Amino acid sequence: MATRINESTLANEATVLAAEGLQRRSLLRLAVSGGTLATLGPLANAQSATPKRGGTLVIGADADPIGLDPVTLTAYSSYDFTALLYTGLFRWNADMKVEIDLAAGYIAPNDTTYIIRLRQGVKFHNGQDFTAEDVKHTFDRILDPASASPSATLFSGIKAVTVIDPFTVKFELKAPSATFLSYLATNPNGVIVPRGVTDLKTKPVGTGPFVFESYEPNQQFTLKANPNYYEDKQPYLSTVVFKFFKDQASISSALRSKAIDMTWFKDPKVSAQIVKSSPDLASAPGKTSRTFPVWMNMKAKPFNDVRVRRALSLATDRKACLQTVLGGSGKVGAMVPESQVGGYDGVGPMPYYKTDVPAAKKLLAEAGYANGIDLGDYIVVAANALDVQCAQVLQQQWAAAGIKVNIKPMETAPLIGLWLKGDFGLLSIALSWSPDPDAIVSRLLSNGLGKAIGMADAPLDKLIEDARAILDNTKRAAAYQQIQKHIADQAYILQIYQYPLRWEAWRKYVKGYVPLAANIRTFVRTTWVDK
């Protein structure tokens, strides 16, 4: 049963700790024992010069938003916009740590209760006051089956959300969770929406640093500075304009001609060449966030035979793939990429990662395929040239072990449909950054995607379920190392490499910007232009 904490106690603790200037700790190092309080720390990207106010930042974008209601949207292309329009109780800083945002502080009297004190004086873009009722409204919407919210699964561990007073809200969880704060900190999953506003999909109303101005599909999206934003002196920019381009060549041309100030690229080689030829450009690859896996359907032959799966892994030269496709801009991958909380890298010695073609042939022979095997179609995302290129490299590598595949590029939407239904043999669809390792590995549970692709591994299920409840960072890191080694040993999925989802580039007169592993432009709020 939760410890009763009155409002004055919460306020007093917040004042004392804020005065002491305590630094925020890493999410999974964050203690949840009684009385622990997170307070607002120093700005993650301290400025090296005095920011100039005003001006317009023009960003070259490669996709239009698909909806702007954070409770219901599913498209990654919308995240850049929700990151500037909405804010949540917590947020990620540039060091991959969780810090308070709309929250003024919180205490966790036990492992399943969070009492959060809210900022006062915050207004939504429509002038409506932000209160605890908006927090409850947001999570009621997320958990309402009628909303069909993609965030419902992430927050399914919430037992109750209770308004204590206008600026205090209590979350009660069904069980201890190491994932809860990280999901709250992630935009758009944990951002707060206002009560009484029903058309957020096309008319967004948030508490973010910028206010929606206009949207012309396939042309541009315009934001104006929020004059009532609660962060001191932010944002510095007066206007942010996203201009939409349908291909990388057009974006490159616009950047060179200075029609845009900032953009990103999918191909590290393209980004490197552009920056090299333009000395007034800055570039940052961000942090490793994307993994390239090969998924196998284990419901039927031949992938139900672990010897065939292990043979594929042994026939794979991951380092060669990395060098050929990415020019070395990345690293050999495991299930959980390094951009997760520290300690989860897991790309040290992994079972069946060492390239050994003779051993692969031997395993195939033991499985009854001494003369080689034809695995049929290998489905990849047609729109991602890097994915197709990697598939071609794998096709050549596997052929050396007598393994034949037919590469079949496919549009993204139907490919995802086949993947989720388990209606394929061999398929690659990449996984991007997620707020917690659990969001990645929980896909493999026997009652989820694991069931669709023929997995029924009770010990692995237990490892995954136990790991999400471990609150000690060191112990949790060890648990995910064990999970990754188990996956590699059974060769359920072949992880090839991991790398940043986007390589960002901007003019050097753009100051104060920090790229994030999540590849959303949250730090446009601290950006300014020096020209």
C-alpha positions as CSV (number, residue, x, y, z in Angstrom):
1,M,0.0,0.0,0.0
2,A,1.4,3.4,-1.0
3,T,2.8,5.7,1.7
4,R,0.6,8.7,2.3
5,I,2.5,11.9,1.4
6,N,0.9,15.3,1.8
7,E,1.3,18.2,-0.5
8,S,3.4,20.3,1.9
9,T,5.9,17.4,2.3
10,L,6.2,17.1,-1.4
11,A,6.7,20.8,-1.9
12,N,9.3,21.0,0.9
13,E,11.3,18.2,-0.5
14,A,11.2,19.7,-3.9
15,T,12.5,23.0,-2.6
16,V,15.3,21.5,-0.6
17,L,16.6,19.3,-3.4
18,A,16.2,22.0,-6.1
19,A,18.3,24.3,-3.8
20,E,21.0,21.7,-3.5
21,G,21.2,21.6,-7.3
22,L,21.2,17.8,-7.5
23,Q,22.0,16.3,-10.9
24,R,19.7,13.9,-12.5
25,R,20.8,10.4,-12.7
26,S,20.6,7.9,-15.5
27,L,17.1,6.5,-15.9
28,L,18.0,3.0,-14.7
29,R,20.2,4.3,-12.0
30,L,17.3,6.4,-10.7
31,A,16.4,5.2,-7.2
32,V,12.8,4.5,-6.5
33,S,13.1,4.2,-2.8
34,G,11.0,6.4,-0.6
35,G,11.5,10.2,-0.8
36,T,13.8,10.2,-3.9
37,L,13.1,13.3,-6.0
38,A,14.3,14.3,-9.5
39,T,14.8,18.0,-9.9
40,L,15.6,20.1,-12.9
41,G,19.3,20.1,-13.7
42,P,21.4,22.3,-15.9
43,L,20.6,22.7,-19.6
44,A,21.9,19.6,-21.4
45,N,23.5,21.5,-24.2
46,A,25.1,24.5,-22.5
47,Q,25.7,27.4,-25.0
48,S,29.2,28.4,-25.8
49,A,28.0,31.9,-26.9
50,T,25.2,34.2,-26.1
51,P,22.2,33.1,-28.2
52,K,20.6,35.6,-30.6
53,R,16.8,35.9,-30.5
54,G,14.6,35.8,-33.6
55,G,15.2,34.5,-37.1
56,T,13.9,31.5,-39.1
57,L,15.3,28.0,-39.3
58,V,14.5,26.1,-42.5
59,I,14.7,22.3,-42.2
60,G,14.7,20.0,-45.2
61,A,12.4,17.0,-44.4
62,D,12.1,13.7,-46.3
63,A,8.5,13.0,-45.3
64,D,5.2,14.8,-44.4
65,P,3.6,14.1,-41.0
66,I,0.8,11.6,-40.9
67,G,-1.4,12.9,-38.1
68,L,-0.4,15.2,-35.2
69,D,-2.4,13.7,-32.3
70,P,0.3,12.0,-30.2
71,V,-2.2,9.6,-28.6
72,T,-3.2,8.0,-31.9
73,L,-0.3,8.5,-34.4
74,T,1.8,5.7,-35.5
75,A,4.1,7.3,-38.2
76,Y,7.7,8.1,-37.4
77,S,7.5,11.0,-39.8
78,S,5.2,12.8,-37.4
79,Y,7.6,12.7,-34.5
80,D,9.7,15.8,-35.5
81,F,6.6,17.9,-35.3
82,T,5.1,16.5,-32.1
83,A,8.5,17.0,-30.4
84,L,8.2,20.7,-31.0
85,L,4.4,21.1,-30.4
86,Y,4.0,18.9,-27.3
87,T,5.8,18.2,-24.1
88,G,5.5,15.6,-21.4
89,L,6.1,15.1,-17.7
90,F,9.6,14.0,-18.4
91,R,12.0,14.2,-21.4
92,W,15.3,12.7,-22.6
93,N,18.3,15.0,-22.5
94,A,21.3,15.0,-24.8
95,D,23.2,12.5,-22.5
96,M,20.4,9.9,-22.8
97,K,19.2,10.6,-19.3
98,V,15.7,11.3,-18.2
99,E,14.9,14.7,-16.7
100,I,11.8,16.4,-15.6
101,D,9.8,18.7,-18.0
102,L,6.2,19.5,-17.1
103,A,6.9,17.8,-13.8
104,A,8.4,20.0,-11.1
105,G,9.6,16.9,-9.3
106,Y,8.4,13.6,-8.0
107,I,8.7,11.0,-5.2
108,A,8.4,7.3,-5.4
109,P,7.3,6.1,-1.9
110,N,7.5,2.5,-3.2
111,D,8.3,0.5,-6.3
112,T,4.9,0.9,-7.8
113,T,3.9,4.4,-6.9
114,Y,4.9,7.7,-8.4
115,I,3.6,11.0,-7.0
116,I,4.4,13.8,-9.5
117,R,4.3,17.5,-8.7
118,L,3.5,19.6,-11.8
119,R,4.8,23.0,-13.0
120,Q,2.4,25.8,-12.3
121,G,1.6,28.6,-14.7
122,V,1.9,26.5,-17.8
123,K,-0.6,27.1,-20.6
124,F,-1.5,25.1,-23.7
125,H,-1.3,26.9,-27.0
126,N,-5.0,27.7,-26.9
127,G,-4.6,29.6,-23.6
128,Q,-6.0,26.8,-21.5
129,D,-4.3,26.2,-18.1
130,F,-2.3,23.0,-17.7
131,T,-3.3,21.0,-14.6
132,A,-3.3,17.4,-13.3
133,E,-6.7,16.9,-14.9
134,D,-5.0,17.1,-18.3
135,V,-2.5,14.4,-17.2
136,K,-5.3,12.1,-16.2
137,H,-7.2,12.9,-19.4
138,T,-4.2,12.0,-21.5
139,F,-3.6,8.6,-19.9
140,D,-7.3,7.8,-19.8
141,R,-7.3,8.4,-23.6
142,I,-4.2,6.3,-24.1
143,L,-5.6,3.3,-22.2
144,D,-9.2,3.6,-23.6
145,P,-9.5,0.8,-26.2
146,A,-11.6,3.1,-28.4
147,S,-8.5,5.3,-28.9
148,A,-6.5,2.4,-30.4
149,S,-3.4,4.1,-29.1
150,P,-0.1,2.6,-30.0
151,S,1.1,3.7,-26.6
152,A,-1.5,1.6,-24.8
153,T,0.8,-1.4,-24.7
154,L,3.7,0.7,-23.3
155,F,1.5,1.9,-20.4
156,S,-0.5,-1.3,-19.8
157,G,1.2,-1.6,-16.5
158,I,-0.7,1.4,-15.1
159,K,-3.2,0.5,-12.5
160,A,-4.6,3.9,-11.8
161,V,-4.0,7.6,-12.4
162,T,-5.3,9.8,-9.6
163,V,-5.5,13.6,-9.3
164,I,-4.5,14.6,-5.8
165,D,-4.8,18.3,-6.4
166,P,-4.6,20.7,-9.4
167,F,-0.8,20.3,-9.5
168,T,-0.2,16.8,-8.1
169,V,-1.0,13.5,-9.8
170,K,-0.4,9.9,-8.7
171,F,0.5,7.0,-10.9
172,E,0.0,3.5,-9.4
173,L,1.5,0.5,-11.3
174,K,0.4,-3.1,-11.3
175,A,4.1,-4.2,-10.7
176,P,7.5,-2.6,-10.4
177,S,8.7,-1.4,-13.8
178,A,12.1,-0.2,-15.0
179,T,10.5,1.1,-18.2
180,F,7.8,3.5,-16.8
181,L,9.8,6.7,-16.6
182,S,11.5,6.1,-19.9
183,Y,8.2,5.7,-21.7
184,L,6.8,8.9,-19.9
185,A,9.9,10.8,-21.2
186,T,9.4,9.7,-24.8
187,N,7.7,11.9,-27.4
188,P,5.1,11.2,-28.6
189,N,4.2,8.4,-26.2
190,G,4.2,10.3,-22.9
191,V,3.3,13.8,-24.0
192,I,0.3,15.6,-22.4
193,V,-2.8,16.7,-24.4
194,P,-5.5,19.2,-23.3
195,R,-9.0,18.3,-22.1
196,G,-11.8,19.3,-24.4
197,V,-9.8,19.6,-27.6
198,T,-11.0,16.9,-30.0
199,D,-9.2,17.6,-33.4
200,L,-5.6,17.3,-32.5
201,K,-4.9,15.3,-35.6
202,T,-5.0,18.4,-37.9
203,K,-5.1,21.2,-35.3
204,P,-2.5,20.3,-32.7
205,V,-2.6,22.1,-29.3
206,G,0.3,21.4,-26.9
207,T,2.5,23.0,-24.3
208,G,5.6,22.8,-26.5
209,P,8.1,25.6,-27.5
210,F,6.4,26.1,-30.9
211,V,2.9,26.7,-32.0
212,F,1.3,25.3,-35.1
213,E,1.0,28.0,-37.9
214,S,0.2,26.2,-41.2
215,Y,0.7,23.1,-43.2
216,E,0.7,22.7,-47.0
217,P,1.0,19.0,-47.8
218,N,4.1,18.1,-49.9
219,Q,5.3,21.7,-49.6
220,Q,6.0,23.0,-46.1
221,F,5.0,23.0,-42.4
222,T,5.4,26.2,-40.4
223,L,5.7,26.7,-36.7
224,K,5.9,30.0,-34.7
225,A,7.6,30.5,-31.3
226,N,5.3,29.9,-28.3
227,P,5.4,33.3,-26.4
228,N,4.2,31.5,-23.3
229,Y,6.7,28.7,-23.3
230,Y,7.7,27.8,-19.7
231,E,11.5,27.4,-20.3
232,D,13.4,30.6,-19.5
233,K,14.1,32.6,-22.7
234,Q,13.3,29.6,-25.0
235,P,12.8,29.2,-27.8
236,Y,15.2,31.6,-29.5
237,L,13.9,31.2,-33.0
238,S,10.8,33.1,-34.2
239,T,9.9,30.6,-36.9
240,V,10.7,27.1,-37.9
241,V,9.8,25.9,-41.4
242,F,10.0,22.3,-42.6
243,K,10.3,22.1,-46.4
244,F,9.4,18.7,-47.9
245,F,11.5,16.8,-50.5
246,K,10.8,13.4,-52.0
247,D,14.3,12.2,-52.5
248,Q,17.9,12.6,-51.1
249,A,19.1,14.3,-54.3
250,S,16.7,17.1,-54.0
251,I,17.6,17.6,-50.3
252,S,21.3,17.6,-51.2
253,S,20.7,20.3,-53.8
254,A,18.7,22.4,-51.5
255,L,21.4,22.2,-48.8
256,R,24.1,23.1,-51.2
257,S,22.1,26.1,-52.6
258,K,21.3,27.3,-49.0
259,A,17.6,26.9,-49.6
260,I,17.6,25.0,-46.3
261,D,19.7,25.4,-43.2
262,M,19.5,21.9,-41.8
263,T,18.6,18.3,-42.9
264,W,19.5,14.7,-42.5
265,F,20.6,11.8,-44.8
266,K,20.0,8.1,-44.6
267,D,23.3,7.2,-46.3
268,P,26.5,8.1,-44.3
269,K,28.6,8.1,-47.5
270,V,26.3,10.8,-49.1
271,S,26.4,12.9,-45.9
272,A,30.2,12.6,-45.7
273,Q,30.7,13.7,-49.3
274,I,28.4,16.7,-49.0
275,V,30.0,17.9,-45.8
276,K,33.5,17.3,-47.2
277,S,32.7,19.5,-50.2
278,S,31.1,22.2,-48.2
279,P,33.3,23.5,-45.4
280,D,30.5,25.7,-44.0
281,L,28.5,22.6,-43.0
282,A,28.6,20.8,-39.7
283,S,27.7,17.1,-39.5
284,A,26.8,14.7,-36.8
285,P,25.7,11.1,-37.1
286,G,23.8,11.1,-33.8
287,K,24.0,7.9,-31.8
288,T,23.6,4.3,-32.8
289,S,19.9,3.7,-32.9
290,R,19.0,1.4,-35.9
291,T,19.6,-2.3,-36.2
292,F,19.4,-4.3,-39.4
293,P,18.0,-7.8,-38.5
294,V,17.2,-10.8,-40.6
295,W,13.9,-12.3,-39.4
296,M,13.1,-16.0,-39.9
297,N,9.8,-17.7,-39.8
298,M,10.2,-20.8,-37.6
299,K,6.7,-22.2,-38.0
300,A,7.9,-24.6,-40.7
301,K,10.9,-26.1,-42.4
302,P,13.7,-25.3,-42.8
303,F,13.8,-22.5,-40.2
304,N,12.3,-24.6,-37.5
305,D,15.7,-26.4,-37.4
306,V,18.2,-24.5,-35.3
307,R,21.0,-26.0,-37.3
308,V,19.8,-24.2,-40.4
309,R,19.5,-20.9,-38.5
310,R,23.0,-21.3,-37.0
311,A,24.4,-22.1,-40.4
312,L,23.0,-18.8,-41.8
313,S,24.7,-17.0,-38.9
314,L,28.0,-18.7,-39.4
315,A,27.8,-17.9,-43.1
316,T,27.4,-14.2,-42.4
317,D,30.4,-11.9,-42.4
318,R,28.9,-9.0,-40.4
319,K,32.0,-6.8,-40.5
320,A,32.1,-7.1,-44.3
321,C,28.5,-6.0,-44.5
322,L,29.3,-3.0,-42.3
323,Q,32.2,-1.9,-44.3
324,T,30.6,-2.5,-47.7
325,V,27.2,-0.8,-47.0
326,L,28.1,1.8,-44.4
327,G,31.8,2.4,-45.0
328,G,32.4,1.4,-41.4
329,S,30.0,4.0,-40.0
330,G,28.4,1.7,-37.4
331,K,29.2,-1.5,-35.6
332,V,28.3,-5.2,-35.6
333,G,24.9,-5.4,-34.0
334,A,23.0,-7.3,-31.3
335,M,19.4,-7.2,-30.4
336,V,19.7,-4.1,-28.2
337,P,21.6,-1.2,-29.7
338,E,24.2,0.9,-27.8
339,S,22.0,4.0,-27.8
340,Q,19.9,2.4,-25.0
341,V,20.9,3.1,-21.5
342,G,24.6,2.3,-20.9
343,G,25.6,-1.3,-20.3
344,Y,23.3,-2.8,-22.9
345,D,25.6,-2.9,-25.9
346,G,26.0,-6.7,-26.0
347,V,28.2,-6.9,-29.2
348,G,31.1,-8.6,-27.6
349,P,31.5,-12.4,-28.1
350,M,28.1,-13.7,-29.3
351,P,27.3,-17.3,-30.2
352,Y,27.6,-18.1,-33.9
353,Y,28.8,-14.6,-34.8
354,K,32.2,-15.7,-36.0
355,T,32.2,-16.3,-39.8
356,D,32.9,-19.9,-40.4
357,V,31.7,-21.2,-43.8
358,P,33.0,-24.8,-43.4
359,A,31.1,-25.0,-40.0
360,A,28.0,-23.6,-41.7
361,K,28.2,-26.3,-44.4
362,K,28.6,-29.0,-41.8
363,L,25.5,-27.9,-39.9
364,L,23.5,-27.8,-43.1
365,A,24.7,-31.4,-43.9
366,E,23.6,-32.5,-40.4
367,A,20.2,-31.0,-41.1
368,G,19.9,-32.9,-44.3
369,Y,21.1,-30.3,-46.8
370,A,24.5,-31.6,-47.8
371,N,24.1,-30.3,-51.3
372,G,23.0,-26.8,-50.1
373,I,19.6,-25.3,-49.7
374,D,17.3,-22.8,-51.5
375,L,15.5,-20.6,-48.9
376,G,13.3,-18.9,-51.5
377,D,12.4,-15.2,-51.2
378,Y,14.3,-12.8,-49.0
379,I,11.9,-9.8,-48.6
380,V,13.4,-6.4,-47.9
381,V,12.2,-2.8,-47.9
382,A,12.4,-1.4,-51.4
383,A,12.5,2.2,-50.3
384,N,15.7,1.8,-48.3
385,A,18.6,1.5,-50.6
386,L,21.0,0.6,-47.7
387,D,18.8,-2.4,-46.7
388,V,18.6,-3.7,-50.3
389,Q,22.4,-3.3,-50.6
390,C,23.0,-5.3,-47.4
391,A,20.6,-8.0,-48.6
392,Q,22.7,-8.3,-51.8
393,V,25.9,-8.6,-49.8
394,L,24.3,-11.3,-47.6
395,Q,23.1,-13.1,-50.7
396,Q,26.6,-13.4,-52.0
397,Q,28.0,-14.5,-48.6
398,W,25.4,-17.2,-48.0
399,A,26.0,-18.5,-51.5
400,A,29.5,-19.5,-50.5
401,A,28.0,-21.9,-48.0
402,G,25.5,-23.3,-50.5
403,I,22.6,-21.2,-49.3
404,K,20.5,-19.6,-52.0
405,V,18.0,-16.8,-51.7
406,N,16.0,-14.6,-54.0
407,I,15.9,-11.0,-53.0
408,K,12.4,-9.5,-53.2
409,P,12.1,-5.8,-52.6
410,M,8.7,-4.7,-51.3
411,E,6.9,-1.6,-50.3
412,T,6.9,-0.9,-46.6
413,A,3.2,-1.2,-45.7
414,P,2.6,-4.6,-47.2
415,L,6.0,-5.8,-45.9
416,I,5.1,-4.9,-42.3
417,G,1.8,-6.7,-42.8
418,L,3.5,-9.9,-43.7
419,W,6.0,-9.5,-40.9
420,L,3.4,-9.0,-38.2
421,K,1.3,-11.9,-39.5
422,G,4.3,-14.2,-39.8
423,D,3.5,-14.7,-43.5
424,F,7.1,-15.0,-44.8
425,G,10.2,-17.2,-44.8
426,L,13.1,-14.7,-44.7
427,L,12.6,-11.0,-44.2
428,S,14.4,-7.8,-43.1
429,I,12.8,-4.8,-41.5
430,A,15.0,-2.6,-39.4
431,L,14.3,-1.6,-35.8
432,S,14.8,2.0,-34.8
433,W,15.5,3.7,-31.5
434,S,13.1,2.8,-28.7
435,P,12.9,4.3,-25.2
436,D,13.8,1.1,-23.4
437,P,15.4,-2.3,-24.3
438,D,12.1,-4.0,-23.3
439,A,10.4,-2.4,-26.2
440,I,12.7,-4.3,-28.5
441,V,13.0,-7.7,-26.9
442,S,9.3,-7.9,-25.8
443,R,8.5,-8.4,-29.5
444,L,9.8,-11.9,-29.1
445,L,7.4,-13.0,-26.4
446,S,5.4,-16.1,-27.2
447,N,2.2,-14.2,-27.0
448,G,3.3,-11.4,-29.4
449,L,5.4,-11.4,-32.6
450,G,7.2,-14.4,-31.3
451,K,4.0,-16.4,-31.7
452,A,3.5,-15.2,-35.3
453,I,7.0,-16.3,-36.3
454,G,6.9,-19.6,-34.6
455,M,8.8,-18.9,-31.4
456,A,7.7,-20.8,-28.2
457,D,10.6,-20.3,-25.8
458,A,9.3,-20.2,-22.2
459,P,12.7,-19.6,-20.7
460,L,13.3,-16.6,-23.0
461,D,9.8,-15.3,-22.0
462,K,10.7,-15.4,-18.4
463,L,14.1,-13.7,-19.0
464,I,12.3,-10.8,-20.8
465,E,9.5,-10.5,-18.2
466,D,11.9,-10.6,-15.3
467,A,14.3,-8.0,-16.9
468,R,11.6,-5.3,-17.2
469,A,11.0,-5.4,-13.4
470,I,14.7,-5.1,-12.4
471,L,15.3,-1.6,-11.0
472,D,19.1,-2.0,-10.4
473,N,20.9,-0.8,-13.5
474,T,23.9,-3.2,-13.2
475,K,21.7,-6.2,-12.7
476,R,19.4,-5.1,-15.5
477,A,22.3,-4.7,-17.9
478,A,23.5,-8.2,-17.1
479,A,20.0,-9.5,-17.7
480,Y,19.9,-8.0,-21.2
481,Q,23.3,-9.5,-22.0
482,Q,21.9,-12.9,-21.1
483,I,18.8,-12.3,-23.3
484,Q,20.9,-11.3,-26.3
485,K,23.2,-14.3,-26.0
486,H,20.2,-16.6,-25.7
487,I,18.8,-15.1,-28.9
488,A,22.1,-15.4,-30.7
489,D,22.6,-19.0,-29.5
490,Q,19.3,-20.0,-30.9
491,A,19.8,-17.8,-34.0
492,Y,16.2,-16.7,-33.7
493,I,17.1,-13.5,-35.5
494,L,20.3,-12.6,-37.3
495,Q,21.5,-9.2,-36.2
496,I,23.9,-7.8,-38.8
497,Y,24.9,-4.3,-37.7
498,Q,23.7,-1.2,-35.9
499,Y,24.1,2.5,-36.9
500,P,22.6,5.9,-36.6
501,L,19.2,6.1,-38.3
502,R,20.1,9.5,-39.8
503,W,23.2,11.5,-40.4
504,E,22.4,15.2,-39.7
505,A,23.9,18.2,-41.4
506,W,23.5,21.9,-40.8
507,R,25.0,25.2,-41.7
508,K,27.6,26.4,-39.2
509,Y,25.7,29.5,-38.4
510,V,23.1,27.2,-36.8
511,K,24.0,27.2,-33.1
512,G,22.8,25.4,-30.0
513,Y,21.5,22.3,-31.7
514,V,22.0,18.8,-30.3
515,P,21.2,15.6,-32.3
516,L,19.5,12.8,-30.4
517,A,19.7,9.1,-30.8
518,A,15.9,9.1,-31.3
519,N,16.4,11.2,-34.4
520,I,13.8,13.8,-33.5
521,R,14.7,17.4,-33.4
522,T,13.8,18.2,-29.8
523,F,16.7,20.6,-29.4
524,V,15.4,23.0,-32.0
525,R,14.0,24.6,-28.9
526,T,17.6,25.7,-27.9
527,T,18.7,26.4,-31.5
528,W,19.5,29.9,-32.8
529,V,20.9,31.3,-36.0
530,D,24.1,33.5,-36.1
531,K,23.8,35.3,-39.3
